[in-house]
Each structure stands twice: as structure tokens, then as C-alpha cells.
Amino acid sequence: MTWMAKNPTNDELAERLGLSGWRWGGHEARGGRPAVEISYLWQVRAAPAFDHGWVLAGACGGDAGRIPAPPGRLRVVLAREAEAVTAEVAGDAVAEAIRRVCLLPPPPAMVYADGISYGVEVDTYRVSGQVHFSNPVDPSLVALERAALALAASWPQVASGRSSAARGQKTPQVRPA
């Protein structure tokens, strides 16, 4: 589905997630969806050196008026080039990996270059911020990279144009939103 520029803004991502803006807290009903209370939002932007980048963004929340919103209802959008797919996902491995990121890792013993840069953004009741990294070697950053890649691979038509099942990989359970 074509709907945005190659590098979507936070407002475009929020719209695709059914939210009135890229922020935690209450959101009025939109497009036939009930009002919701968002506990947290995250996004991972990947910029490979020799391929098109992609954005994976998630919003976790529940019924409006419940603060904090109960965990478990996660809507995610994956955007690559001018395509985007939105779905509800069970569990949130990306958020768990973000929570474990070491913000000041020790210097690596060796230099490793995979040619991919990442930008991670979070917005919660208590913390908001951005972190950028490239060529992850620290275990917490490698875990974040793997969690984002695994979730992105659950949308094979957007992530790579090939079915992950055809490559023998297990595809996470994703329900179209």
C-alpha cells in the first residue's frame, strides 16, 4: 500500500497506527477505532549502506482512561520504501530488547562493520529519547537488532519481497490490523 515518503515522519507513523499523534497518553477515537490510552511507543529505523532502509514502529496501549494502559495490545507498522503494513502483534520482543540496551558499552575488542546504521526512539510516561548506533557488537545492541529484524521479517512482502517460510524460517504470529 503506497501512503508515504521513503522516510516516514512520526506523524505518518502515528496515523498508520491509528493514533492522533506520536505521543503516549490518551488518543481520541479515529477511523472507526475506539479511543485508546498509549503506555509507550518505540521505533527502529534501519539504514543499510547498500539497500533501502526500513522503519518499524510500535505502540502499546489499551482502553482509554486506564492509566497505565494494560500491556499486551501492541500495534506495529513496518514501512519500506513507499509501502507499509500494520498489524497487531502478540508480545513485544523489540521493547524488551530496548529495555536492556546498555547506553555506555565498553569499547569493542575488534572492529566489525555490517554496514547498517540504526536509530531508535522511545516515548513513555517516564522516558523519551533517541539512540543511534551502527555495526552492533555489544550484546544488548545485537539483541535489539535481532529482535527488530525478526519482527520485520514477519512481513515478508514488505521486508524482503520473499516469503520467510520459503527460506525455512519461523514466521512470528501477526494479525492484520
C-alpha positions as CSV (number, residue, x, y, z in Angstrom):
1,M,0.0,0.0,0.0
2,T,1.5,3.3,-1.0
3,W,0.9,6.0,1.5
4,M,4.1,7.9,2.4
5,A,7.5,9.1,1.6
6,K,10.5,6.8,1.8
7,N,11.4,8.2,5.2
8,P,8.1,8.5,7.1
9,T,7.6,11.1,9.8
10,N,6.4,10.4,13.3
11,D,3.0,11.8,12.3
12,E,2.7,9.4,9.4
13,L,3.7,6.5,11.6
14,A,1.2,7.6,14.2
15,E,-1.6,7.9,11.6
16,R,-0.8,4.5,10.3
17,L,-1.1,3.1,13.9
18,G,-4.5,4.8,14.3
19,L,-3.2,7.5,16.7
20,S,-3.8,11.2,16.7
21,G,-0.1,11.9,17.1
22,W,3.3,10.3,18.0
23,R,2.9,10.5,21.8
24,W,2.0,8.4,24.8
25,G,-1.3,9.1,26.7
26,G,-4.8,9.4,25.5
27,H,-5.9,9.4,21.9
28,E,-9.4,10.1,20.7
29,A,-11.4,7.7,18.5
30,R,-10.2,7.7,14.9
31,G,-11.4,5.9,11.7
32,G,-13.8,3.7,13.4
33,R,-11.3,2.7,16.2
34,P,-12.2,3.3,19.8
35,A,-10.3,5.8,22.0
36,V,-7.1,4.4,23.4
37,E,-4.5,5.1,26.1
38,I,-1.0,4.5,24.9
39,S,1.6,3.4,27.5
40,Y,4.6,3.6,25.2
41,L,5.8,4.0,21.6
42,W,9.0,2.9,20.0
43,Q,10.6,2.9,16.6
44,V,13.6,1.4,15.0
45,R,14.9,3.0,11.7
46,A,17.4,0.9,9.8
47,A,19.7,2.4,7.1
48,P,21.7,-0.3,5.3
49,A,24.7,1.0,3.4
50,F,23.7,-0.7,0.1
51,D,19.9,-1.2,0.3
52,H,16.7,0.6,1.0
53,G,16.1,1.4,4.7
54,W,13.0,0.5,6.7
55,V,11.2,1.7,9.7
56,L,9.5,-0.5,12.3
57,A,7.3,1.4,14.9
58,G,5.1,0.1,17.7
59,A,2.5,1.5,20.1
60,C,1.4,-0.4,23.2
61,G,-1.8,0.5,25.0
62,G,-5.3,-0.3,25.9
63,D,-8.7,1.1,26.7
64,A,-9.0,4.9,27.1
65,G,-8.9,6.2,30.6
66,R,-6.9,3.3,32.1
67,I,-3.5,4.7,33.3
68,P,-1.2,2.9,32.9
69,A,-2.7,1.1,29.9
70,P,-2.6,-2.7,30.4
71,P,0.3,-4.3,28.4
72,G,-0.3,-6.8,25.7
73,R,-2.1,-4.9,22.9
74,L,0.7,-3.9,20.5
75,R,0.1,-2.4,17.1
76,V,3.1,-2.3,14.8
77,V,3.8,-0.7,11.4
78,L,6.6,-1.8,9.1
79,A,7.5,0.7,6.3
80,R,9.9,0.0,3.5
81,E,10.2,2.4,0.5
82,A,6.7,3.6,-0.2
83,E,4.9,0.5,1.3
84,A,3.6,-0.1,4.8
85,V,1.8,-2.8,6.6
86,T,0.2,-2.5,10.1
87,A,-0.7,-5.4,12.4
88,E,-1.5,-6.3,16.0
89,V,1.3,-8.5,17.4
90,A,1.4,-10.7,20.5
91,G,4.3,-9.9,22.8
92,D,6.9,-7.1,22.3
93,A,10.4,-8.5,21.9
94,V,11.6,-5.2,20.5
95,A,10.5,-3.3,23.6
96,E,12.1,-5.9,25.8
97,A,15.4,-5.6,23.9
98,I,15.2,-1.7,24.1
99,R,14.8,-2.0,27.9
100,R,18.1,-4.0,28.1
101,V,20.2,-1.7,25.9
102,C,23.5,-0.7,27.6
103,L,23.8,3.1,26.9
104,L,27.5,3.2,27.6
105,P,29.0,-0.1,26.5
106,P,32.8,-0.8,26.8
107,P,34.8,-0.4,23.7
108,P,34.8,-3.5,21.5
109,A,37.9,-5.6,21.3
110,M,37.6,-5.7,17.5
111,V,36.0,-3.6,14.8
112,Y,33.1,-5.1,13.0
113,A,31.2,-3.5,10.2
114,D,27.9,-4.8,8.9
115,G,27.1,-1.6,7.1
116,I,23.8,-0.9,8.9
117,S,23.0,2.1,11.0
118,Y,20.1,2.2,13.4
119,G,18.1,4.9,15.0
120,V,15.9,4.0,18.0
121,E,13.3,6.3,19.5
122,V,11.2,5.7,22.6
123,D,8.4,7.7,24.2
124,T,6.9,6.6,27.6
125,Y,5.4,8.2,30.7
126,R,8.9,8.3,32.3
127,V,11.5,8.4,29.5
128,S,11.7,9.8,26.0
129,G,14.8,9.8,23.8
130,Q,16.8,8.7,20.8
131,V,19.8,6.4,20.4
132,H,21.8,5.9,17.2
133,F,24.2,3.1,16.6
134,S,26.0,1.3,13.8
135,N,27.6,-2.1,13.5
136,P,26.4,-3.5,16.8
137,V,28.8,-5.7,18.8
138,D,27.6,-5.1,22.3
139,P,25.3,-8.0,23.3
140,S,22.4,-5.6,24.2
141,L,22.6,-3.9,20.8
142,V,22.9,-7.1,18.9
143,A,19.8,-8.4,20.7
144,L,17.9,-5.2,19.7
145,E,19.0,-5.6,16.1
146,R,17.9,-9.3,16.1
147,A,14.5,-8.5,17.7
148,A,13.8,-5.8,15.1
149,L,14.9,-7.9,12.2
150,A,12.8,-10.9,13.4
151,L,9.7,-8.7,13.7
152,A,10.3,-7.0,10.4
153,A,10.7,-10.5,8.7
154,S,7.2,-11.4,9.8
155,W,6.0,-9.2,7.0
156,P,7.9,-10.9,4.1
157,Q,6.1,-9.0,1.3
158,V,7.4,-5.7,2.7
159,A,10.7,-6.7,4.4
160,S,12.2,-8.6,1.5
161,G,9.7,-9.4,-1.1
162,R,10.3,-13.1,-0.4
163,S,8.4,-15.4,2.0
164,S,10.4,-16.2,5.1
165,A,8.6,-19.6,5.2
166,A,10.1,-20.4,1.9
167,R,13.6,-19.8,3.4
168,G,12.8,-22.2,6.3
169,Q,12.5,-19.5,8.9
170,K,9.7,-19.5,11.5
171,T,7.4,-16.5,11.0
172,P,6.0,-14.8,14.1
173,Q,2.2,-14.7,14.5
174,V,1.0,-11.4,13.1
175,R,-2.7,-10.4,12.8
176,P,-3.5,-7.8,10.1
177,A,-4.9,-4.7,11.8
